[in-house]
Structures are given as C-alpha cells and as structure tokens.
Amino acid sequence: MTIVFWILAALTVAGGLAAVTLRNTVHCALAVTAAFAGLALLFLQLDAQFAGFAQILVYIGAVAILVVFAILLTRGSETAEHGVFSRTWLAGLVIAAAVFAVLGWAVLRSADTLSPEAAAPAVAVKDIGNALVTRYVLPLEIVALLLTAAMVGAVIVAMHEKGDTK
C-alpha cells in the first residue's frame, strides 16, 4: 500500500465520519462530497477509470451539487445553537462502524472465492462511452430528466415557502 492510498483512504473516511456527525446539513452535504471525491480518486488509483470518472460526473458533479442546492433553496440559514455535532452522533458512528465491519467481512470472505487466473476484461472507457451514447442513450436521458426534475422541484418548493410568509 502506498502513501497516496492511505491519504485518499483517510480523506474518504474523514468525509464519511463528518457527514454522520455534523449538525449543519450544508456541512454534511459538503462532507459527503469530500467522501465521494476520495472514492473517485481511489477508483482512479486502482485503474478503474470508468468507475472513477462516473463517480466524479454523477455523484460529485450532479448528486452532491444538487443536494447542496436543494438544501440551500429549501432551508433558511439558521445556525446551530447547540454546537457543531448532532445529538445522535454516537448512534451514527456505531451504525457506520457496523456497516464498515460487514463490508470488510464481505470483502475478506470473497477474496477466497476469486480465482487468480481470471483475466481482466479488456473494455476501455471509450467503448463504455460509445455504448452510453448509442445503445443506452434512453436510460442516460431518463437520469438527466430525473435530476432536472429534482432541481426544478426544489426551486418550486423554495418559491412556494417564500410566497406564504407574507
């Protein structure tokens, strides 16, 4: 394991822990974005270019930014009066540790079933991109429409709340 892996792993884990322990929802969304970025960089380090770039485009570029904008549009800018951390930070930490333990157990258990002579698939990112814009263009457009509808819905909810406060 290289030092780069440990730095990226620390970034990912710190982002995940911050997401479950912080009280402010904007800070939680930004912490999730940091965890997504760490995962994308880990994928790129493992030579899984498509998974890494998809993580960057879909999760960081669309989902995380959409969550931040939805939070900013629908909630006021109230500050936390009881501190930075949520009251249920310990429960979140226990649940995160349990999920980590189950995932670690599954990975260690599945390592025995992998055969070392299995060849890696020879699919390039360019081939996947061509398939997305030819064969799978309809699911790609549906995802784009869903993300757009979510953003428009957040704007409508924010405008409706401001109109009722007169």
C-alpha positions in Angstrom: 0.0 0.0 0.0 1.3 3.4 -1.0 1.2 6.6 1.0 -1.2 8.0 -1.7 -3.7 5.2 -0.9 -3.6 6.0 2.9 -4.1 9.7 2.3 -7.1 9.0 0.0 -8.5 6.5 2.4 -8.2 9.0 5.3 -9.9 11.7 3.2 -12.8 9.3 2.4 -13.2 8.1 5.9 -13.0 11.6 7.3 -15.6 12.8 4.9 -17.9 10.0 5.8 -17.5 10.5 9.5 -18.1 14.2 9.2 -21.2 13.5 7.2 -22.7 11.4 10.0 -21.6 13.5 12.9 -22.0 17.2 11.9 -25.2 19.0 12.8 -25.4 21.5 9.9 -26.9 19.9 6.8 -24.9 22.0 4.4 -21.7 20.9 6.1 -22.9 17.3 6.0 -23.6 17.6 2.2 -20.1 19.0 1.6 -18.6 16.2 3.8 -20.4 13.7 1.6 -18.9 15.4 -1.4 -15.5 15.0 0.0 -16.1 11.3 0.6 -17.3 11.0 -3.0 -14.2 12.7 -4.2 -12.0 10.3 -2.1 -13.8 7.3 -3.5 -13.4 8.6 -7.1 -9.7 9.1 -6.6 -9.4 5.6 -5.1 -11.1 4.2 -8.2 -8.7 6.1 -10.4 -5.7 4.8 -8.4 -7.0 1.2 -8.9 -7.1 1.8 -12.7 -10.9 1.7 -12.8 -11.1 4.8 -14.9 -14.8 4.4 -15.8 -15.9 4.0 -12.2 -13.7 6.9 -11.1 -15.0 9.3 -13.8 -18.6 8.2 -13.3 -18.2 8.9 -9.6 -16.9 12.3 -10.4 -19.5 13.1 -13.0 -22.6 11.6 -11.4 -22.0 11.8 -7.7 -19.9 14.9 -7.3 -21.0 16.8 -10.4 -24.7 16.1 -10.2 -26.0 14.4 -7.0 -23.8 16.3 -4.4 -24.2 19.7 -6.0 -28.0 19.0 -6.4 -28.2 18.1 -2.7 -26.3 21.3 -1.7 -28.5 23.5 -3.9 -31.7 21.8 -2.7 -30.7 22.4 0.9 -29.8 26.0 0.2 -33.0 26.6 -1.6 -35.4 25.0 0.8 -34.0 25.8 4.2 -33.2 29.0 6.0 -29.7 29.9 7.0 -30.2 29.0 10.7 -27.1 28.4 12.7 -26.6 25.5 15.1 -27.3 26.8 18.6 -26.2 23.6 20.5 -22.8 23.0 18.9 -21.5 21.6 15.7 -22.2 17.9 16.3 -25.6 16.3 16.2 -27.1 14.8 19.3 -27.1 11.4 17.7 -23.5 11.4 16.6 -22.7 8.3 18.7 -25.6 6.3 17.0 -24.3 7.4 13.6 -20.8 6.4 14.5 -21.9 3.0 15.7 -24.0 2.4 12.5 -21.1 3.5 10.3 -18.7 1.1 12.2 -21.2 -1.7 11.8 -21.6 -1.1 8.1 -17.8 -0.9 7.8 -17.4 -4.2 9.7 -20.0 -6.0 7.5 -18.4 -4.7 4.3 -14.9 -5.6 5.5 -16.1 -9.1 6.4 -17.7 -9.5 2.9 -14.5 -8.4 1.2 -12.3 -10.7 3.2 -14.7 -13.6 2.7 -14.9 -13.0 -1.1 -11.2 -12.9 -1.5 -11.0 -16.7 -1.1 -13.5 -17.3 -3.9 -11.7 -15.3 -6.5 -9.6 -17.3 -8.9 -6.2 -15.7 -9.7 -6.2 -16.9 -13.3 -9.3 -14.9 -14.2 -8.4 -12.4 -16.9 -9.4 -8.8 -16.5 -12.0 -7.6 -19.1 -10.5 -5.5 -21.9 -13.1 -2.8 -22.1 -11.8 0.7 -22.5 -13.5 3.9 -21.2 -14.1 4.9 -24.8 -16.1 1.7 -25.5 -18.3 2.4 -22.5 -18.8 6.0 -23.6 -19.8 4.9 -27.1 -22.3 2.4 -25.6 -23.8 5.1 -23.4 -24.5 7.5 -26.3 -25.7 4.8 -28.7 -27.2 1.7 -27.1 -28.0 3.1 -23.6 -28.9 6.7 -24.6 -32.5 6.4 -23.3 -31.5 5.4 -19.7 -28.9 8.2 -19.8 -31.6 10.8 -20.8 -34.0 9.5 -18.2 -31.4 10.0 -15.4 -30.8 13.6 -16.8 -34.5 14.3 -16.7 -34.9 13.0 -13.1 -32.0 15.2 -11.9 -33.5 18.2 -13.7 -37.0 17.5 -12.2 -35.5 17.3 -8.7 -33.8 20.6 -9.2 -36.9 22.3 -10.5 -38.9 20.8 -7.6 -36.5 22.2 -5.1 -36.8 25.7 -6.7 -40.7 25.4 -6.7 -40.7 24.4 -3.1 -38.4 27.3 -2.1 -40.5 29.8 -4.1 -43.8 28.5 -2.6 -42.4 28.8 1.0 -41.3 32.4 0.4 -44.7 33.3 -1.0 -46.6 32.0 2.1 -44.7 34.2 4.6 -46.5 37.4 3.7 
